[in-house]
């Protein structure tokens, strides 16, 4: 897949997530005619996709930091982007769709503190993923295609290195919000 195709896939995911956020904020839920058991199953699968890919991405980033091989570095960058678009995006969509249905028995979500905090935490993580992490990944691939790598000694390579550090920091913050949201969903007594 080339970058143009990946960007189209990314835009579609962003539009779907945006529609779900608007529905959540306005209190509308999408009509999904599945049992609570099936919704819970999809919710768990979405969580596995999301959290699992966060762990896999961390593994890829360790390899990125250790390698000075241009081919390996490029492959790892592509894998991080592909797995984000194939697992993280659909994981978010599954969590939103199933989660919005599963919260119906609780009533108005913003009156239930643990649920509100979990949704806000999840939303902050999603904003970081959408606005910072994915665009940085596309930028990384553009730089690699231009033949720029972070270990070289040029001004652009230094900027690349700073961008990689920023990616790691924001990725860690995003994961912290995801784990906090997961904690709230499991404990439910804030």
C-alpha positions in Angstrom: 0.0 0.0 0.0 1.3 3.4 -0.9 1.0 6.5 1.3 -2.0 7.9 -0.7 -4.0 4.7 0.0 -3.1 4.8 3.6 -4.1 8.4 3.9 -7.5 7.6 2.4 -7.9 4.8 4.9 -6.9 7.2 7.7 -9.4 9.8 6.6 -12.2 7.2 6.5 -11.4 6.1 10.0 -11.3 9.7 11.2 -14.7 10.4 9.6 -16.2 7.3 11.3 -14.7 8.2 14.6 -15.9 11.8 14.2 -19.5 10.7 13.5 -19.4 8.5 16.6 -18.0 11.3 18.8 -20.8 13.7 17.6 -23.4 11.0 18.4 -21.9 10.5 21.8 -21.8 14.2 22.6 -25.3 14.7 21.5 -26.6 11.7 23.4 -27.6 9.8 20.2 -26.6 6.2 19.9 -26.4 4.4 16.6 -29.0 1.7 16.3 -27.2 -1.6 16.6 -29.3 -4.7 17.0 -26.9 -7.0 18.8 -27.2 -8.7 22.1 -25.3 -7.3 25.1 -23.1 -10.4 25.0 -22.2 -9.7 21.4 -21.6 -6.0 22.1 -19.3 -7.0 25.1 -17.5 -9.4 22.8 -16.9 -6.7 20.2 -15.9 -4.3 23.0 -13.3 -6.7 24.3 -12.0 -7.4 20.8 -11.7 -3.6 20.2 -9.8 -3.3 23.5 -7.4 -6.1 22.5 -6.8 -4.5 19.1 -6.1 -1.1 20.7 -4.0 -2.1 23.7 -2.3 -5.0 21.8 -1.2 -2.7 19.0 0.1 -0.2 21.6 2.4 -2.9 23.0 3.4 -4.0 19.5 4.2 -0.4 18.5 6.4 -0.1 21.6 8.3 -3.2 20.4 8.7 -1.8 16.9 10.0 1.5 18.4 12.6 -0.3 20.4 13.8 -1.9 17.1 13.7 1.5 15.5 15.9 3.0 18.2 18.5 0.1 18.0 18.9 -0.2 14.2 21.0 1.9 12.0 19.9 -0.1 8.9 17.9 2.0 6.5 15.9 -0.9 5.2 15.0 -2.2 8.6 14.2 1.3 9.8 11.9 1.9 6.8 10.2 -1.5 7.3 9.6 -0.8 11.0 8.1 2.6 10.3 5.8 1.2 7.7 4.7 -1.6 10.1 3.9 0.9 12.9 1.7 2.9 10.5 0.1 -0.2 9.0 -0.7 -1.7 12.4 -2.1 1.6 13.6 -4.4 1.9 10.7 -5.4 -1.8 10.6 -5.7 -2.4 14.4 -5.8 0.8 16.4 -8.4 2.6 14.1 -10.8 -0.4 13.9 -10.2 -1.0 17.7 -11.3 2.5 18.4 -14.3 2.2 16.2 -15.3 -1.2 17.8 -14.9 0.3 21.3 -17.0 3.4 20.4 -19.8 1.4 18.7 -20.1 -1.3 21.3 -19.3 1.0 24.2 -22.0 3.5 23.3 -24.6 0.7 23.3 -23.3 -0.9 26.5 -23.7 2.5 28.4 -27.4 2.8 27.6 -28.5 0.9 30.8 -26.4 3.4 32.9 -28.5 6.4 31.7 -26.8 9.7 31.0 -23.1 9.0 31.0 -22.0 12.4 32.2 -23.9 11.8 35.5 -21.8 8.7 36.2 -18.3 9.8 37.2 -16.3 6.7 36.3 -18.0 6.4 32.9 -17.5 10.1 32.2 -13.8 10.0 33.2 -13.3 6.8 31.2 -14.8 8.4 28.1 -12.9 11.6 28.4 -9.7 9.7 29.0 -10.3 7.5 26.0 -11.2 10.7 24.0 -7.9 12.4 24.9 -6.0 9.3 23.9 -7.9 9.3 20.6 -7.1 13.0 20.0 -3.4 12.4 20.5 -3.5 9.4 18.2 -5.5 11.3 15.5 -3.9 14.7 15.7 -0.3 13.9 16.5 0.8 10.2 16.2 -0.6 9.3 12.8 0.4 12.6 11.1 3.9 12.1 12.5 4.1 8.6 11.1 3.2 9.9 7.6 5.9 12.6 8.1 8.4 9.9 9.1 7.7 7.9 5.9 8.0 11.0 3.8 11.4 11.8 5.3 12.6 8.2 4.8 11.5 8.3 1.2 13.6 11.4 0.8 16.5 9.5 2.2 16.6 11.2 5.6 17.3 9.1 8.7 17.6 10.3 12.3 21.1 8.9 12.9 22.7 11.0 10.1 24.4 14.2 10.9 22.3 16.9 9.2 19.8 19.5 10.3 16.9 17.5 8.9 18.1 14.3 10.6 18.2 16.2 13.9 14.6 17.3 13.4 13.7 13.7 12.6 15.3 12.6 15.8 13.4 15.2 17.8 10.2 14.1 16.1 10.8 10.5 17.0 11.3 11.5 20.7 8.1 13.5 20.5 6.3 10.5 19.0 7.5 8.3 21.9 6.4 10.8 24.5 3.0 11.4 23.0 2.6 7.7 22.4 3.3 7.0 26.0 0.9 9.7 27.2 -1.8 8.3 24.9 -1.2 4.8 26.2 -1.4 6.1 29.8 -4.9 7.6 29.1 -6.0 4.3 27.5 -4.9 2.3 30.5 -6.5 4.8 32.8 -9.8 4.4 30.8 -9.4 0.6 31.0 -8.9 0.8 34.8 -12.0 2.9 35.2 -14.1 0.5 33.1 -12.9 -2.5 35.2 -13.1 -0.9 38.7 -16.1 1.4 38.1 -16.1 3.2 41.5 -14.5 6.6 41.1 
